[in-house]
């Protein structure tokens, strides 16, 4: 009588099957005590084929041989297209085995089941240690923000790690995203590595600091992008910057995050505040004006103003900078006196953004004879641009391309809303329309302009474009009406 599911050798030797199973288990156990990579390699050897541990975010975690990584990821994503592969869930990922043709199905299934179970055990052990490791990562991130860069760099690899790229992520699913990203990144604090990734939870947001030697291969960026999409997070990115400028990168990443949307979930800081108008301005007068205005500002002043203008509010700027809202308000008042300008004015803020985004070479030399015509900085120079600077063909074409075609009521409503710093309630009160009506108009404006009006720097450029193209004052009193709170189309 034959036994179903046994080989001829095992049927002839009744103890052979049990002995072979024990040997298989012993080999997998020994490999599991070394590392996950050794376990996957042993599994591939036992099934005389290939084995891949595929993560939905990170892709192939371990693969034997390396060339099978893509096949394993594809098989995990679409099992029906790879019916010859065995799959088992394992430690938040998927174990994929492709046995050789000479391996009996029951042996391949035994290897798959045992390997998945051992991966689960390793995963549980790692989870027990993960909490302590995560707390350590958070502490190291806080030390970097506090300026203890030398101590952290020495711990992680001395002078080899010179630069940092920072990501700041927010959303309702941050705790889960933290766990997923941790498994995908597999961070290590091994010294003398070419790169080290720190993941910390600070004040309800996820901070990822990638320390490297001036550049990276984009792996962490790809992982952060995937996690942001999967868990509906918004992220800002800043860097690479020198490690000593970690606080600057941290605040710039928060400022960039305020420009993120569900359609663009991760925004680099160098893409925020980048002016489409500035390159069109006449170089000489723009450079002299911007450099003269910037003269009394220290680098710390400039950074504070940039973060404030990018985020669009003092509380948001305070959160990005790690300061209290009261401190930011006090410093903005001090800078208003220093620049002798009303920094609460929407037009002044738009001009100030142009000043801060001008090339560093725009700073005038102390001996520049043209500087005398501008004074010593501050005052009316922020309230009014140099004469004729917006009255060029290139600037007019840019402005008409941006806001041209807006219906009169939309143009007036948009200008009023921008003058009120994007606050709907006071703008609706001045326009004498309901807040819902104004919100609907603003949605139409955003659609017509194809711009994200939630971005403070976009609003600044739209404000300047409206001023450059107006034929008369965009006065709320001139809003076309037809009685009551309605309006008429012209």
C-alpha positions as CSV (number, residue, x, y, z in Angstrom):
1,X,0.0,0.0,0.0
2,X,1.4,3.4,-1.0
3,X,1.4,6.5,1.1
4,X,0.1,9.7,-0.5
5,X,2.5,12.6,-0.3
6,X,5.7,10.7,0.2
7,X,8.6,10.0,-2.0
8,X,9.7,6.5,-3.0
9,X,12.7,6.7,-0.7
10,X,10.5,7.8,2.2
11,X,8.0,5.0,1.5
12,X,10.8,2.4,1.6
13,X,12.2,3.9,4.8
14,X,9.3,4.8,7.1
15,X,11.6,6.9,9.4
16,X,13.2,8.7,6.5
17,X,10.4,11.3,6.1
18,X,10.5,12.2,9.8
19,X,14.3,12.4,9.9
20,X,14.3,14.6,6.8
21,X,11.8,16.9,8.4
22,X,13.9,17.2,11.6
23,X,17.0,17.9,9.5
24,X,15.1,20.6,7.6
25,X,13.9,22.2,10.8
26,X,17.3,22.1,12.4
27,X,18.9,23.8,9.4
28,X,16.3,26.5,9.4
29,X,16.7,27.0,13.2
30,X,20.4,27.4,12.9
31,X,20.1,29.9,10.1
32,X,17.4,31.9,12.0
33,X,19.8,32.3,15.0
34,X,22.2,34.1,12.7
35,X,20.0,36.6,10.8
36,X,17.0,36.9,8.6
37,X,19.1,37.0,5.5
38,X,20.7,33.6,6.4
39,X,17.2,32.2,7.1
40,X,16.0,33.2,3.6
41,X,19.2,31.9,2.0
42,X,18.8,28.5,3.8
43,X,15.1,28.3,2.7
44,X,16.1,28.9,-0.9
45,X,18.8,26.2,-0.7
46,X,16.3,23.7,0.8
47,X,13.7,24.2,-2.0
48,X,16.5,24.3,-4.7
49,X,15.0,27.5,-6.0
50,X,14.8,31.1,-4.8
51,X,13.3,32.8,-1.8
52,X,12.3,36.4,-1.1
53,X,10.8,38.2,1.9
54,X,8.8,41.0,0.3
55,X,7.6,44.1,2.2
56,X,4.7,46.2,0.7
57,X,6.6,49.4,1.4
58,X,10.3,48.5,1.2
59,X,10.1,45.9,-1.5
60,X,12.5,43.0,-1.2
61,X,13.8,42.8,2.4
62,X,15.9,39.7,1.8
63,X,16.4,37.8,-1.4
64,X,18.3,34.7,-2.4
65,X,19.6,35.1,-5.1
66,X,19.6,38.9,-5.3
67,X,18.4,38.6,-8.9
68,X,15.1,37.1,-7.7
69,X,14.1,40.2,-5.7
70,X,11.9,41.7,-8.5
71,X,10.2,38.4,-9.2
72,X,9.4,37.9,-5.5
73,X,7.9,41.4,-5.1
74,X,5.8,40.9,-8.2
75,X,4.6,37.5,-7.0
76,X,3.6,39.0,-3.6
77,X,1.7,41.8,-5.3
78,X,-0.2,39.5,-7.7
79,X,-0.2,35.8,-6.5
80,X,-2.5,34.7,-9.3
81,X,0.1,35.5,-11.9
82,X,2.7,33.3,-10.2
83,X,0.8,30.1,-9.3
84,X,4.1,28.1,-9.0
85,X,5.2,30.2,-6.0
86,X,4.4,29.4,-2.4
87,X,3.5,32.4,-0.2
88,X,3.2,32.8,3.5
89,X,2.5,35.9,5.6
90,X,5.5,36.6,7.9
91,X,6.3,39.4,10.3
92,X,4.3,42.0,8.4
93,X,5.7,41.0,5.1
94,X,5.2,38.1,2.6
95,X,7.5,35.1,2.2
96,X,7.7,34.0,-1.4
97,X,9.3,30.6,-2.3
98,X,9.8,29.3,-5.8
99,X,10.8,25.6,-5.4
100,X,12.8,23.7,-8.0
101,X,11.0,21.1,-10.1
102,X,12.7,18.2,-8.3
103,X,11.5,19.2,-4.9
104,X,8.3,17.4,-3.7
105,X,5.4,19.8,-3.0
106,X,5.1,18.6,0.7
107,X,8.8,19.4,1.3
108,X,8.4,22.9,-0.2
109,X,5.3,23.5,1.9
110,X,7.1,22.4,5.0
111,X,10.0,24.7,4.4
112,X,7.7,27.7,3.6
113,X,5.7,27.1,6.8
114,X,8.7,26.6,9.0
115,X,10.5,29.6,7.6
116,X,7.4,31.9,8.0
117,X,7.1,30.7,11.6
118,X,10.7,31.5,12.4
119,X,10.4,34.9,10.7
120,X,7.4,35.6,13.0
121,X,9.5,34.7,16.1
122,X,12.3,37.0,14.9
123,X,9.7,39.7,14.3
124,X,8.3,39.4,17.8
125,X,11.7,39.6,19.3
126,X,12.5,42.6,17.3
127,X,9.2,44.2,18.4
128,X,10.1,43.7,22.0
129,X,13.3,45.7,21.4
130,X,11.8,48.2,19.1
131,X,10.3,50.4,21.7
132,X,13.6,51.0,23.4
133,X,15.3,51.6,20.1
134,X,12.7,54.1,19.1
135,X,13.1,56.0,22.3
136,X,16.9,56.1,21.6
137,X,16.3,57.4,18.1
138,X,14.0,60.2,19.5
139,X,16.6,61.1,22.0
140,X,19.3,61.4,19.3
141,X,17.0,63.6,17.2
142,X,16.4,65.9,20.1
143,X,20.2,66.1,20.8
144,X,20.7,67.1,17.1
145,X,18.1,69.8,17.4
146,X,19.7,71.0,20.6
147,X,23.0,71.5,18.8
148,X,24.9,68.5,20.2
149,X,25.9,67.5,16.7
150,X,29.5,66.5,17.5
151,X,28.4,64.0,20.2
152,X,25.8,62.4,18.0
153,X,28.1,62.3,15.0
154,X,30.8,60.6,17.1
155,X,28.3,58.0,18.3
156,X,27.2,57.2,14.8
157,X,30.5,57.4,12.9
158,X,32.6,60.4,13.7
159,X,33.5,62.7,10.8
160,X,32.1,60.3,8.1
161,X,28.6,61.7,8.6
162,X,28.7,65.4,7.6
163,X,25.2,66.2,6.2
164,X,21.6,65.7,7.1
165,X,18.3,65.4,5.2
166,X,15.2,65.9,7.3
167,X,11.6,64.8,6.7
168,X,8.6,65.9,8.9
169,X,5.4,64.0,8.5
170,X,2.0,64.6,10.1
171,X,-1.4,62.9,9.8
172,X,-3.9,60.9,11.7
173,X,-2.1,57.6,11.1
174,X,1.4,58.7,12.2
175,X,1.8,55.9,14.9
176,X,1.1,53.1,12.3
177,X,3.3,54.9,9.7
178,X,6.1,55.0,12.2
179,X,6.0,51.3,12.7
180,X,5.8,50.6,9.0
181,X,8.6,53.0,8.1
182,X,10.7,51.5,10.9
183,X,10.4,48.0,9.4
184,X,11.0,49.3,5.9
185,X,14.1,51.4,6.7
186,X,15.5,48.9,9.2
187,X,17.6,51.7,10.9
188,X,20.9,50.8,12.4
189,X,23.2,52.8,14.7
190,X,26.2,50.8,13.6
191,X,29.3,53.1,13.7
192,X,31.3,54.0,10.7
193,X,28.5,53.4,8.3
194,X,28.1,55.5,5.1
195,X,24.6,56.6,6.2
196,X,22.4,56.4,9.2
197,X,18.7,57.1,9.5
198,X,17.1,58.3,12.7
199,X,13.3,58.0,13.2
200,X,11.7,59.9,16.1
201,X,8.3,60.9,17.3
202,X,8.3,64.6,18.5
203,X,5.1,66.4,19.5
204,X,2.8,64.1,17.6
205,X,4.7,64.2,14.3
206,X,7.2,61.8,12.7
207,X,10.7,63.1,12.1
208,X,13.1,61.3,9.9
209,X,16.7,62.5,9.9
210,X,19.0,60.8,7.3
211,X,22.7,61.4,8.2
212,X,25.1,60.9,5.3
213,X,28.2,62.3,3.6
214,X,26.6,65.0,1.5
215,X,24.4,62.9,-0.7
216,X,22.1,59.9,-0.7
217,X,20.7,57.4,-3.1
218,X,17.1,58.4,-2.7
219,X,16.1,55.2,-0.9
220,X,14.7,57.0,2.2
221,X,12.9,59.5,0.0
222,X,11.2,56.7,-1.9
223,X,10.1,55.0,1.4
224,X,8.8,58.2,2.9
225,X,6.8,58.9,-0.3
226,X,5.3,55.4,-0.2
227,X,4.4,55.6,3.5
228,X,2.9,59.1,3.0
229,X,0.6,57.8,0.2
230,X,-0.4,54.7,1.9
231,X,-1.2,56.3,5.3
232,X,-2.4,59.7,4.0
233,X,0.3,61.8,5.6
234,X,1.6,65.2,4.5
235,X,5.4,65.6,4.6
236,X,8.0,68.3,4.1
237,X,11.7,67.7,3.2
238,X,14.8,69.8,3.7
239,X,18.4,69.2,2.9
240,X,21.0,68.0,2.4
241,X,22.4,70.6,4.8
242,X,25.6,70.5,7.0
243,X,24.9,68.5,10.1
244,X,25.4,71.6,12.3
245,X,22.4,73.2,10.5
246,X,20.0,70.4,11.7
247,X,17.7,73.0,13.4
248,X,17.4,74.9,10.1
249,X,16.6,71.8,8.2
250,X,14.0,70.8,10.8
251,X,12.2,74.2,10.6
252,X,12.4,74.3,6.8
253,X,10.9,70.9,6.5
254,X,7.9,72.0,8.6
255,X,7.5,75.1,6.5
256,X,7.6,73.0,3.3
257,X,5.0,70.6,4.8
258,X,2.4,73.4,4.9
259,X,2.6,73.5,1.1
260,X,1.8,69.7,0.8
261,X,-1.6,68.6,-0.5
262,X,-3.2,65.2,-1.0
263,X,-2.1,65.5,-4.7
264,X,1.5,66.3,-3.7
265,X,2.1,64.7,-0.3
266,X,5.8,65.4,0.0
267,X,7.2,68.8,-0.8
268,X,10.9,69.8,-0.7
269,X,11.8,73.0,1.0
270,X,13.7,74.3,-2.0
271,X,10.5,74.1,-4.0
272,X,8.6,76.4,-1.5
273,X,8.8,80.1,-2.0
274,X,10.6,79.7,-5.3
275,X,9.6,82.7,-7.2
276,X,8.4,82.6,-10.8
277,X,8.3,86.4,-10.7
278,X,11.8,87.1,-9.4
279,X,13.7,85.9,-12.5
280,X,11.6,88.3,-14.6
281,X,12.4,91.4,-12.7
282,X,15.0,93.9,-14.0
283,X,18.3,92.6,-12.5
284,X,20.0,95.8,-11.5
285,X,17.2,97.6,-9.7
286,X,15.9,94.4,-8.1
287,X,19.4,93.4,-6.8
288,X,20.1,96.9,-5.3
289,X,16.7,97.1,-3.7
290,X,16.7,93.6,-2.2
291,X,20.3,93.9,-1.0
292,X,19.6,97.3,0.6
293,X,16.5,96.0,2.4
294,X,18.3,92.9,3.6
295,X,21.3,94.8,5.0
296,X,20.1,95.1,8.6
297,X,18.9,91.5,8.8
298,X,21.1,88.7,10.3
299,X,20.9,85.2,8.9
300,X,18.7,84.3,11.9
301,X,16.3,87.2,11.1
302,X,16.1,86.0,7.5
303,X,15.4,82.4,8.4
304,X,12.7,83.5,10.9
305,X,11.0,85.7,8.3
306,X,11.2,83.0,5.6
307,X,9.6,80.4,7.8
308,X,6.9,82.8,8.9
309,X,6.1,83.8,5.3
310,X,6.2,80.2,4.0
311,X,3.9,78.8,6.8
312,X,1.5,81.8,6.6
313,X,1.0,82.3,10.3
314,X,2.9,83.0,13.5
315,X,1.6,79.9,15.4
316,X,2.6,77.6,12.5
317,X,6.0,79.4,12.3
318,X,6.4,78.9,16.0
319,X,5.7,75.2,15.7
320,X,8.2,74.9,12.9
321,X,10.9,76.8,14.7
322,X,10.4,75.1,18.1
323,X,9.5,78.5,19.7
324,X,6.5,79.8,21.5
325,X,4.0,81.8,19.5
326,X,4.6,84.8,21.8
327,X,8.3,84.7,21.1
328,X,7.7,84.7,17.3
329,X,5.2,87.6,17.7
330,X,7.8,89.6,19.7
331,X,10.5,89.0,17.1
332,X,8.3,90.0,14.2
333,X,7.4,93.2,16.0
334,X,11.1,93.8,16.5
335,X,11.8,93.2,12.8
336,X,9.0,95.6,11.9
337,X,10.8,98.3,13.8
338,X,14.2,97.3,12.3
339,X,12.8,97.4,8.8
340,X,10.5,100.4,9.5
341,X,7.7,98.7,7.7
342,X,4.3,97.2,8.7
343,X,5.0,93.5,8.3
344,X,1.3,92.8,8.8
345,X,0.4,94.3,5.5
346,X,-0.2,91.8,2.7
347,X,1.7,93.8,0.1
348,X,4.7,94.3,2.4
349,X,4.8,90.6,3.0
350,X,4.7,89.8,-0.7
351,X,7.6,92.3,-1.3
352,X,9.5,90.9,1.7
353,X,9.3,87.4,0.2
354,X,10.9,88.7,-3.0
355,X,13.6,90.3,-0.9
356,X,14.4,87.1,0.9
357,X,14.4,84.9,-2.2
358,X,16.7,87.2,-4.1
359,X,20.2,85.8,-4.8
360,X,22.8,86.3,-2.0
361,X,24.8,88.3,-4.5
362,X,22.1,91.0,-4.4
363,X,23.6,92.2,-1.1
364,X,25.2,95.5,-1.8
365,X,28.8,96.2,-1.0
366,X,29.5,98.8,1.6
367,X,31.1,101.0,-1.0
368,X,28.3,100.7,-3.6
369,X,27.6,104.2,-4.7
370,X,24.1,103.3,-5.8
371,X,23.2,102.3,-2.2
372,X,23.0,105.9,-1.1
373,X,19.8,106.4,-3.1
374,X,18.1,103.7,-1.1
375,X,19.1,104.8,2.4
376,X,20.1,102.5,5.2
377,X,17.3,99.9,5.0
378,X,13.7,99.7,6.1
379,X,10.8,102.0,5.5
380,X,9.1,102.6,2.2
381,X,11.3,100.3,0.2
382,X,9.2,97.3,1.4
383,X,5.9,99.2,0.9
384,X,6.7,100.0,-2.7
385,X,8.8,98.3,-5.3
386,X,11.4,100.3,-7.2
387,X,9.7,102.4,-9.9
388,X,8.8,100.5,-13.1
389,X,10.1,97.1,-11.8
390,X,6.7,95.5,-12.5
391,X,6.1,97.6,-15.6
392,X,7.9,95.3,-18.1
393,X,6.6,93.2,-20.9
394,X,7.9,90.0,-19.3
395,X,6.2,90.8,-15.9
396,X,2.9,91.8,-17.6
397,X,2.8,88.6,-19.6
398,X,3.5,86.6,-16.4
399,X,0.8,88.4,-14.5
400,X,-1.8,88.1,-17.2
401,X,-1.0,84.5,-17.7
402,X,-1.6,83.9,-13.9
403,X,-4.7,85.9,-13.1
404,X,-6.0,87.0,-16.5
405,X,-9.5,85.9,-17.3
406,X,-10.9,86.1,-13.8
407,X,-14.4,87.4,-13.7
408,X,-14.7,90.8,-12.0
409,X,-16.5,89.5,-8.9
410,X,-13.9,86.7,-8.5
411,X,-11.0,89.1,-8.9
412,X,-12.4,91.5,-6.3
413,X,-13.2,88.7,-3.9
414,X,-9.7,87.2,-4.3
415,X,-7.9,90.5,-3.8
416,X,-10.0,91.2,-0.7
417,X,-9.3,87.8,0.8
418,X,-5.6,88.1,0.2
419,X,-5.6,91.6,1.9
420,X,-7.1,89.8,4.9
421,X,-4.2,87.3,5.0
422,X,-6.4,84.4,3.6
423,X,-9.0,84.8,6.4
424,X,-12.5,84.1,5.1
425,X,-14.7,85.6,7.8
426,X,-13.3,89.2,7.8
427,X,-13.1,89.2,3.9
428,X,-16.7,88.0,3.6
429,X,-17.8,90.8,6.1
430,X,-16.1,93.5,4.0
431,X,-17.5,92.1,0.8
432,X,-21.0,91.8,2.4
433,X,-21.4,88.2,1.2
434,X,-21.9,85.0,3.1
435,X,-18.7,83.0,4.1
436,X,-20.0,80.0,2.0
437,X,-20.4,82.2,-1.0
438,X,-16.8,83.5,-0.6
439,X,-15.5,80.0,-0.1
440,X,-17.2,78.9,-3.4
441,X,-15.7,81.8,-5.2
442,X,-12.3,81.0,-3.9
443,X,-12.6,77.4,-5.1
444,X,-13.5,78.8,-8.5
445,X,-10.4,81.0,-8.4
446,X,-8.1,78.1,-7.5
447,X,-9.5,76.1,-10.3
448,X,-9.1,78.9,-12.8
449,X,-5.6,79.7,-11.7
450,X,-4.6,76.0,-11.3
451,X,-2.8,77.0,-8.1
452,X,-2.9,75.9,-4.5
453,X,-4.2,78.9,-2.7
454,X,-3.4,77.1,0.6
455,X,0.3,77.8,-0.1
456,X,1.3,81.1,1.5
457,X,4.0,81.7,-1.2
458,X,1.5,81.1,-4.0
459,X,-0.8,83.7,-2.4
460,X,2.0,86.2,-2.3
461,X,2.7,85.9,-6.0
462,X,-1.0,86.0,-6.9
463,X,-1.3,89.2,-4.8
464,X,1.5,90.8,-6.8
465,X,0.0,89.6,-10.1
466,X,-3.4,91.2,-9.2
467,X,-1.6,94.5,-8.4
468,X,0.4,94.4,-11.7
469,X,-2.7,93.8,-13.8
470,X,-5.4,95.9,-12.2
471,X,-6.9,98.7,-14.3
472,X,-8.4,100.3,-11.2
473,X,-8.7,99.6,-7.5
474,X,-10.1,96.1,-6.7
475,X,-12.5,97.7,-4.3
476,X,-15.0,95.5,-2.5
477,X,-17.5,98.4,-2.9
478,X,-17.2,97.8,-6.6
479,X,-18.4,94.2,-6.4
480,X,-21.0,93.7,-9.1
481,X,-24.4,93.3,-7.5
482,X,-28.1,92.8,-8.5
483,X,-29.7,93.5,-5.2
484,X,-29.4,92.0,-1.7
485,X,-26.3,89.9,-1.4
486,X,-26.3,88.6,-5.0
487,X,-24.0,89.7,-7.8
488,X,-24.3,89.9,-11.6
489,X,-21.9,88.7,-14.2
490,X,-20.4,91.3,-16.5
